[in-house]
């Protein structure tokens, strides 16, 4: 998203001499997308960002996902996952995945290692807790309701803080995650009809300088075909040595509480609630809002069959009136696949008539390729969920 920022010390002109106090040159690094043809930033390092002393294979234990077969809607209770002590990177419980994205849930109470995702951008949503996220661009604090968009190949780590663990929903992409194009001008400015704008965004405000030698960074990267591989690099100097940077590519944060809902006389479809887009998927959010004001309106969603997409809903706050009787609760994730017609629970449409406000908070991911099921999701599945529409109204 072309929104220019400048942080710390930078020279007057790009690609010119910029010297440290001892007379040596700062090491200039261009971090850019699409091979010099899209958004980028220039970072100025005290040491060479290319200097590594070792590279070794790393093999996290992961089970292969399985197809949603036989096809049915699913319900996963993330708060029943074996949390224990963990970090926000290697502690991720992979739940759902396809060739375009992977959806995970993590409970973290300790700092993560330094990490770089060289496959695609990440969207990290904070269900609860707080953390300081340290990056090559500087540090930024995140808390309940925040989305953190982490650009591909940014080195970072997550340091939980406060008395409670950090609970996050993570969407790992195989490309870039951006605001929807229809919210932006041809030059990248948010337009007047967008439900959020530049004033709502936060990003690192000052450099983060950390000393250190022989520092390990874990890199998730592409392998053969669609395979994902991991490598551990040892850097000669700590990668958080950037004295300044400028450009349009950097981590940024947007709070779900700053999303201005679009409402109407009759029920508004999910595209009205979209917050981000990625390769072959979209992210929407549902926030507390006034609802339909037509005198005969039915505020809850109608039954719908998204014929070419799977719908994932993460329930992260408020009251889910349309799902009463389904077993959905705080921290639940529902999967409604293509090939299945889904909608409100029995009795919800009648109960909603006359309502003028919904107090709900949820994050939705719609994917345009089918999602497969990962082992942690199956471990916390509510096996009764698929049959809850075949019951008398609650």
N, C-alpha and C positions, 0 to 999 in steps of 0.2 A: 504494500500500500504506500504510494509515494507521499509521505508526510515527513518532511525534512527535519532532522534533529542534528544538533552539534553539542558535544559534551567533552569537557576537559580541554586539553591543549592540542591544537592542530596547526599546521603551517598555513600561510596565506593562500598558497596554490597547491593543487594536487601534484603528486609525483615530483616534488622538489626537495631540496635538502632541508632536513629538520633534525637538528643536532641536540644531543644530550649535553649536560654540564661538562662532561669530560671530553667533549668534542666528537664523540662517535655518533653515527647516524641512528636515529630511531628506525626500527624495521617497519616499513609500511606494508599493510596487508589489505588487499581488496577481497571482501567477502560479497559475492554476487550470485544472483540467480540467472539461469538460462544462458550460461556462457557469455557473459559480458553484455547481455541484451535486455536485462530487466533490472529490478531494484537491487541496490548494492549499498554497502557502507565501506569506508576506509578506516582501518584501525591502526594505531601507532604504538608499537611494542618496544619495551626497553631491551628485549632479547629477541633472537630469531624465533619466529613461531614455527619454523620448520625443523628445529633441532630436537630430534628424538634419539635416545640412547638404546632403546630396545623396543621390540614389537613381538608380542606373544599371543597365541590363540587363547580365547576365553570361551568356555562352554557352559552357559547357564542351563540348568535342568528345565526343559520344557517338553510337555507332551503335545503331540500333533492334534490339531482340532479335528472334529468330526462333523459330518453333515447333519443338518436338522432333519433327520429322517427316522421314523415317519414324521412327516411335516405336521407341526402343531405349534400353537402359541406357547410361549414359555414365560416363566416368572422366576427370577433369581433374587435371593435375599442377601445382599452384599454384607450386611452387618453380621451374618453368620459365618463369613469367611474366617479362616484361621489367621487372625491378625498377628498376635504376638508382637515381638519387637522387630522392627524392620525399617527400611528406608524407602524413599519415594521413587526409586528407580528399580532396584533389584527386588523390592517388595511388591511390585505390581502383580496382581492376580489377573492374568489374561482371561477374558470372558468370551468375547466374540471377535471373529476376524474374517476378512476376505482379502482379495488381492489389492484393495485400495486403502484399507484402514484396519486398525486393531483397537478394540475397546477394552480397557483394563480398569481395575479398582485397586487402590493402595491405601493402607493404613500405616503411617510412618511416625516413629517416635525418636528417630536418630538421623543424623546427617547422611545424605547419600554420598557415594563417591563422585568424583568428577566424571562427567558423562557427556557424550556427543552422539546425537542421532543423525547419522549421515544418510538416512533413507528418506526422511521427510520432516515436515513441521509437526509439532505436537500442540494439542490443545489440552490444558490441564484445568479442570474445574474443581474448586475447593468446596466440598460439602460442609466441612467444619474444621476448626483448628486454624493455626496461623503458621507462617514460615517466612524465612528470608531466603530468597533465591539469588544465589551469587552467580554471575556470568562474566564473560569476557568484556561485556559492555558496561558492567557495573552491577550493583545489587538492587533488588526491588522486593518490597514486602507484599505478601498476599494473605488474604483471609477469607472468611466465609462468603460465598457468592462470587468470588473472583474467577474469571477466565484468564489464564496466562497463555499467550500465543508465543511459542518458542520456535524461532526460525531454524530450519534444517542446518545441521552442523555447528550450531552454537555450543560451545563448551559451558556447562553449568553444573551446579549442584543445589540441592534443596536441603535447607537446615530448618527443621521444625522448631517452633518456639512456643512458649506458653504451657499451661498445665495439661492440656488435652492433646491427643495425637492428631496429626494431620490426615484427614480423609479426603481422597481425591478420586475423581473420575478422569481417566486419561484417554484421549483419542490420538493415536499415532497414525499419521498419514503417510502415504507414499509420494506425496507432492506437497503443495503449498496450501495453507489455510488462510483465507482472507475474508473481509467483509463481502457480502453479496455485491456483485457488479452493479445491480440496479440501484444500490444505495450511493454509488459513486459517480462523479463526473468523469468525463473522458480523461481528465488530468489527475483524478484520484481524490478530489475533495468530496467529503460527505455532502449529499444533497439534502434539501429541506425536508423531503418526505422520509428520510432515514430515521429509524427509531433510536439512534445514538449518533454521536459525532466526535470530532477530535477533542473537544473539551472533556469528554468522559474517559479518555485514555490516559494511562500512566506508563512510564518507561523509566529506565535508569537515569538518574539525574547527575551523577558524578562518577568518575572512574573508581574502580576497585583494584587496589594494588596489593598483591600478596607476594611475599618473598618465599623462595623455596627452590630446592634442586631435586632432580630425580623424582618427578611427580607423576603418578599414574593417572591416566585418563582412559576410561572404557568407551569404546566406540562400537555402536551398532551400525552395520553397513550391509550393502547389497552383496549377495552371493550369486551362485549360479541359478539362472532362472528366477524364481520368486523366493529363493532361499534367503534367510536372514542369518548373518554371521556376526560374531563379536571378536574384537581384537583389543588387547590392552597395550597401549602405547606408554612408554616412560619418557616424559619430556625432560630435557636438560634443565629447564627453568620453569617455574610455575607459570601456567598460561594466563593467569590474571595479572598481567604486567602492562596493560594498555593504559597509556597516559591520556589518550583522547581519541575520539572517533566522530565521524559525521556521515550522514547519508539517510537512506530511507529503509534500511533493513536492520531490525533490532527486536529484542523481546518487548512485548507490550501487554498491558493488563486492562481488562474491561470488566466492570462489575455488573452482574445480572440485575442488581438493584437500580442501575442507571438506565436500563432498557425501558423505553417509553412504549407501552403496548398500543397497538392499533386495534381499535374496536369499531363496531358498526351496529346497524339496526338488526341484522341477523348474524348468525354464527360466521366468524371469520376463519378461513382455512389455515392450516399450518404455515404456508408461505408468509402470512402476515406476521408470524412470530420468528422468522428466520434471523439468526444472528451471524453465522459464518457459512462459508462454502469451502469444500475441498474437492479433490478429484473423485468424482462419482459418489459424493455424499454431501449432505447439508446438515448443519446443526441449528436447531431452533430452541427457543426457551419460552416457557409459559410462566407468567408472573402474575401477582395479584393485580386485578383489573376490574373495571366496570364491564358488564356483559350486555348482551343484545337488548335493545330497547324498542324493538317492534312489539306492538301490543300482543301479538300471537307468537312471539319468539320462543324457541326451545333452546336454552343456552348451552346445554351439553352437546358434544359432537354427535352428528348423525353416524349411523353405521357406514363404514367406508372400507373399500378394498383398493389399496394402492397396488395396481396390477404389476408394476415394474420396480417396486422397492420394498425392502424390509424396514420396519419401524422399530426403533429402540427408544424406550422412555425410561429416564432415570428420575425417580421421585425423591426430591431433596428438600421438601419443606411444605408446610401448609396443609390444606384439607383437600382430599381427592374425592369429591362428592360423586363424580361419574364412575368411580371404581369401587364404591361401597359394596361389600360382599365378595370381592375378588381375592382378598388376602393381601392386596397391595398395602405397603407401609413405608415409613421413612427408610430410605436406602434401597428400596426395591428397584429392580430393572425388569421391564417387560420387553419381550420380543414378539412382534406381530409380523409374521413373514408374508411375503408375496405368495398368493395362493390361498390366503385365509382372509375372510371378511371379519373385521373387528369393529368394536364400537362400545358404547357405554354398557354398564351392567344392567340387568333387568330391573326396571323400575326407576332408573336414574333420570330418564327423559321426563317422565311425569313429575318427579320430585323437583326438577330444576325449574319448572315453569313458575315465573314470578320472581326468580332470583335476579338481583341487580348487581351482584359483586361475587367474584370468585377469589378465594384466598388460597392460591396454590403456587407451588414453585417446582418446576420440572425442566429437565434438559432432554431434548430429543435429538437422536441421530437417525436420519433416513439414508440408507445406502441403496445404490442402484445395481448392486450385485448381491447375491444371497450371502448371508452371514453363516459361518460355521461356529460350532460350539466348542469352547475350550474346557479342559478338565475342571478348573476351579468353579466355573459356572454350573456344571453338572453336579458338583458336590453340594451346592446350596440351592438346587432347584426345588420349587414348590410343585410337586408332580400333580397336584390336584387342580392347578390353575386352568388348564385347557377346558375343563368341563364346567366352569363357573357361570357361563352364559346359559347353561341348561338347567337353571334353578329358578324357583319362584322369587319374585322381588324381595330384597332384604328390607 
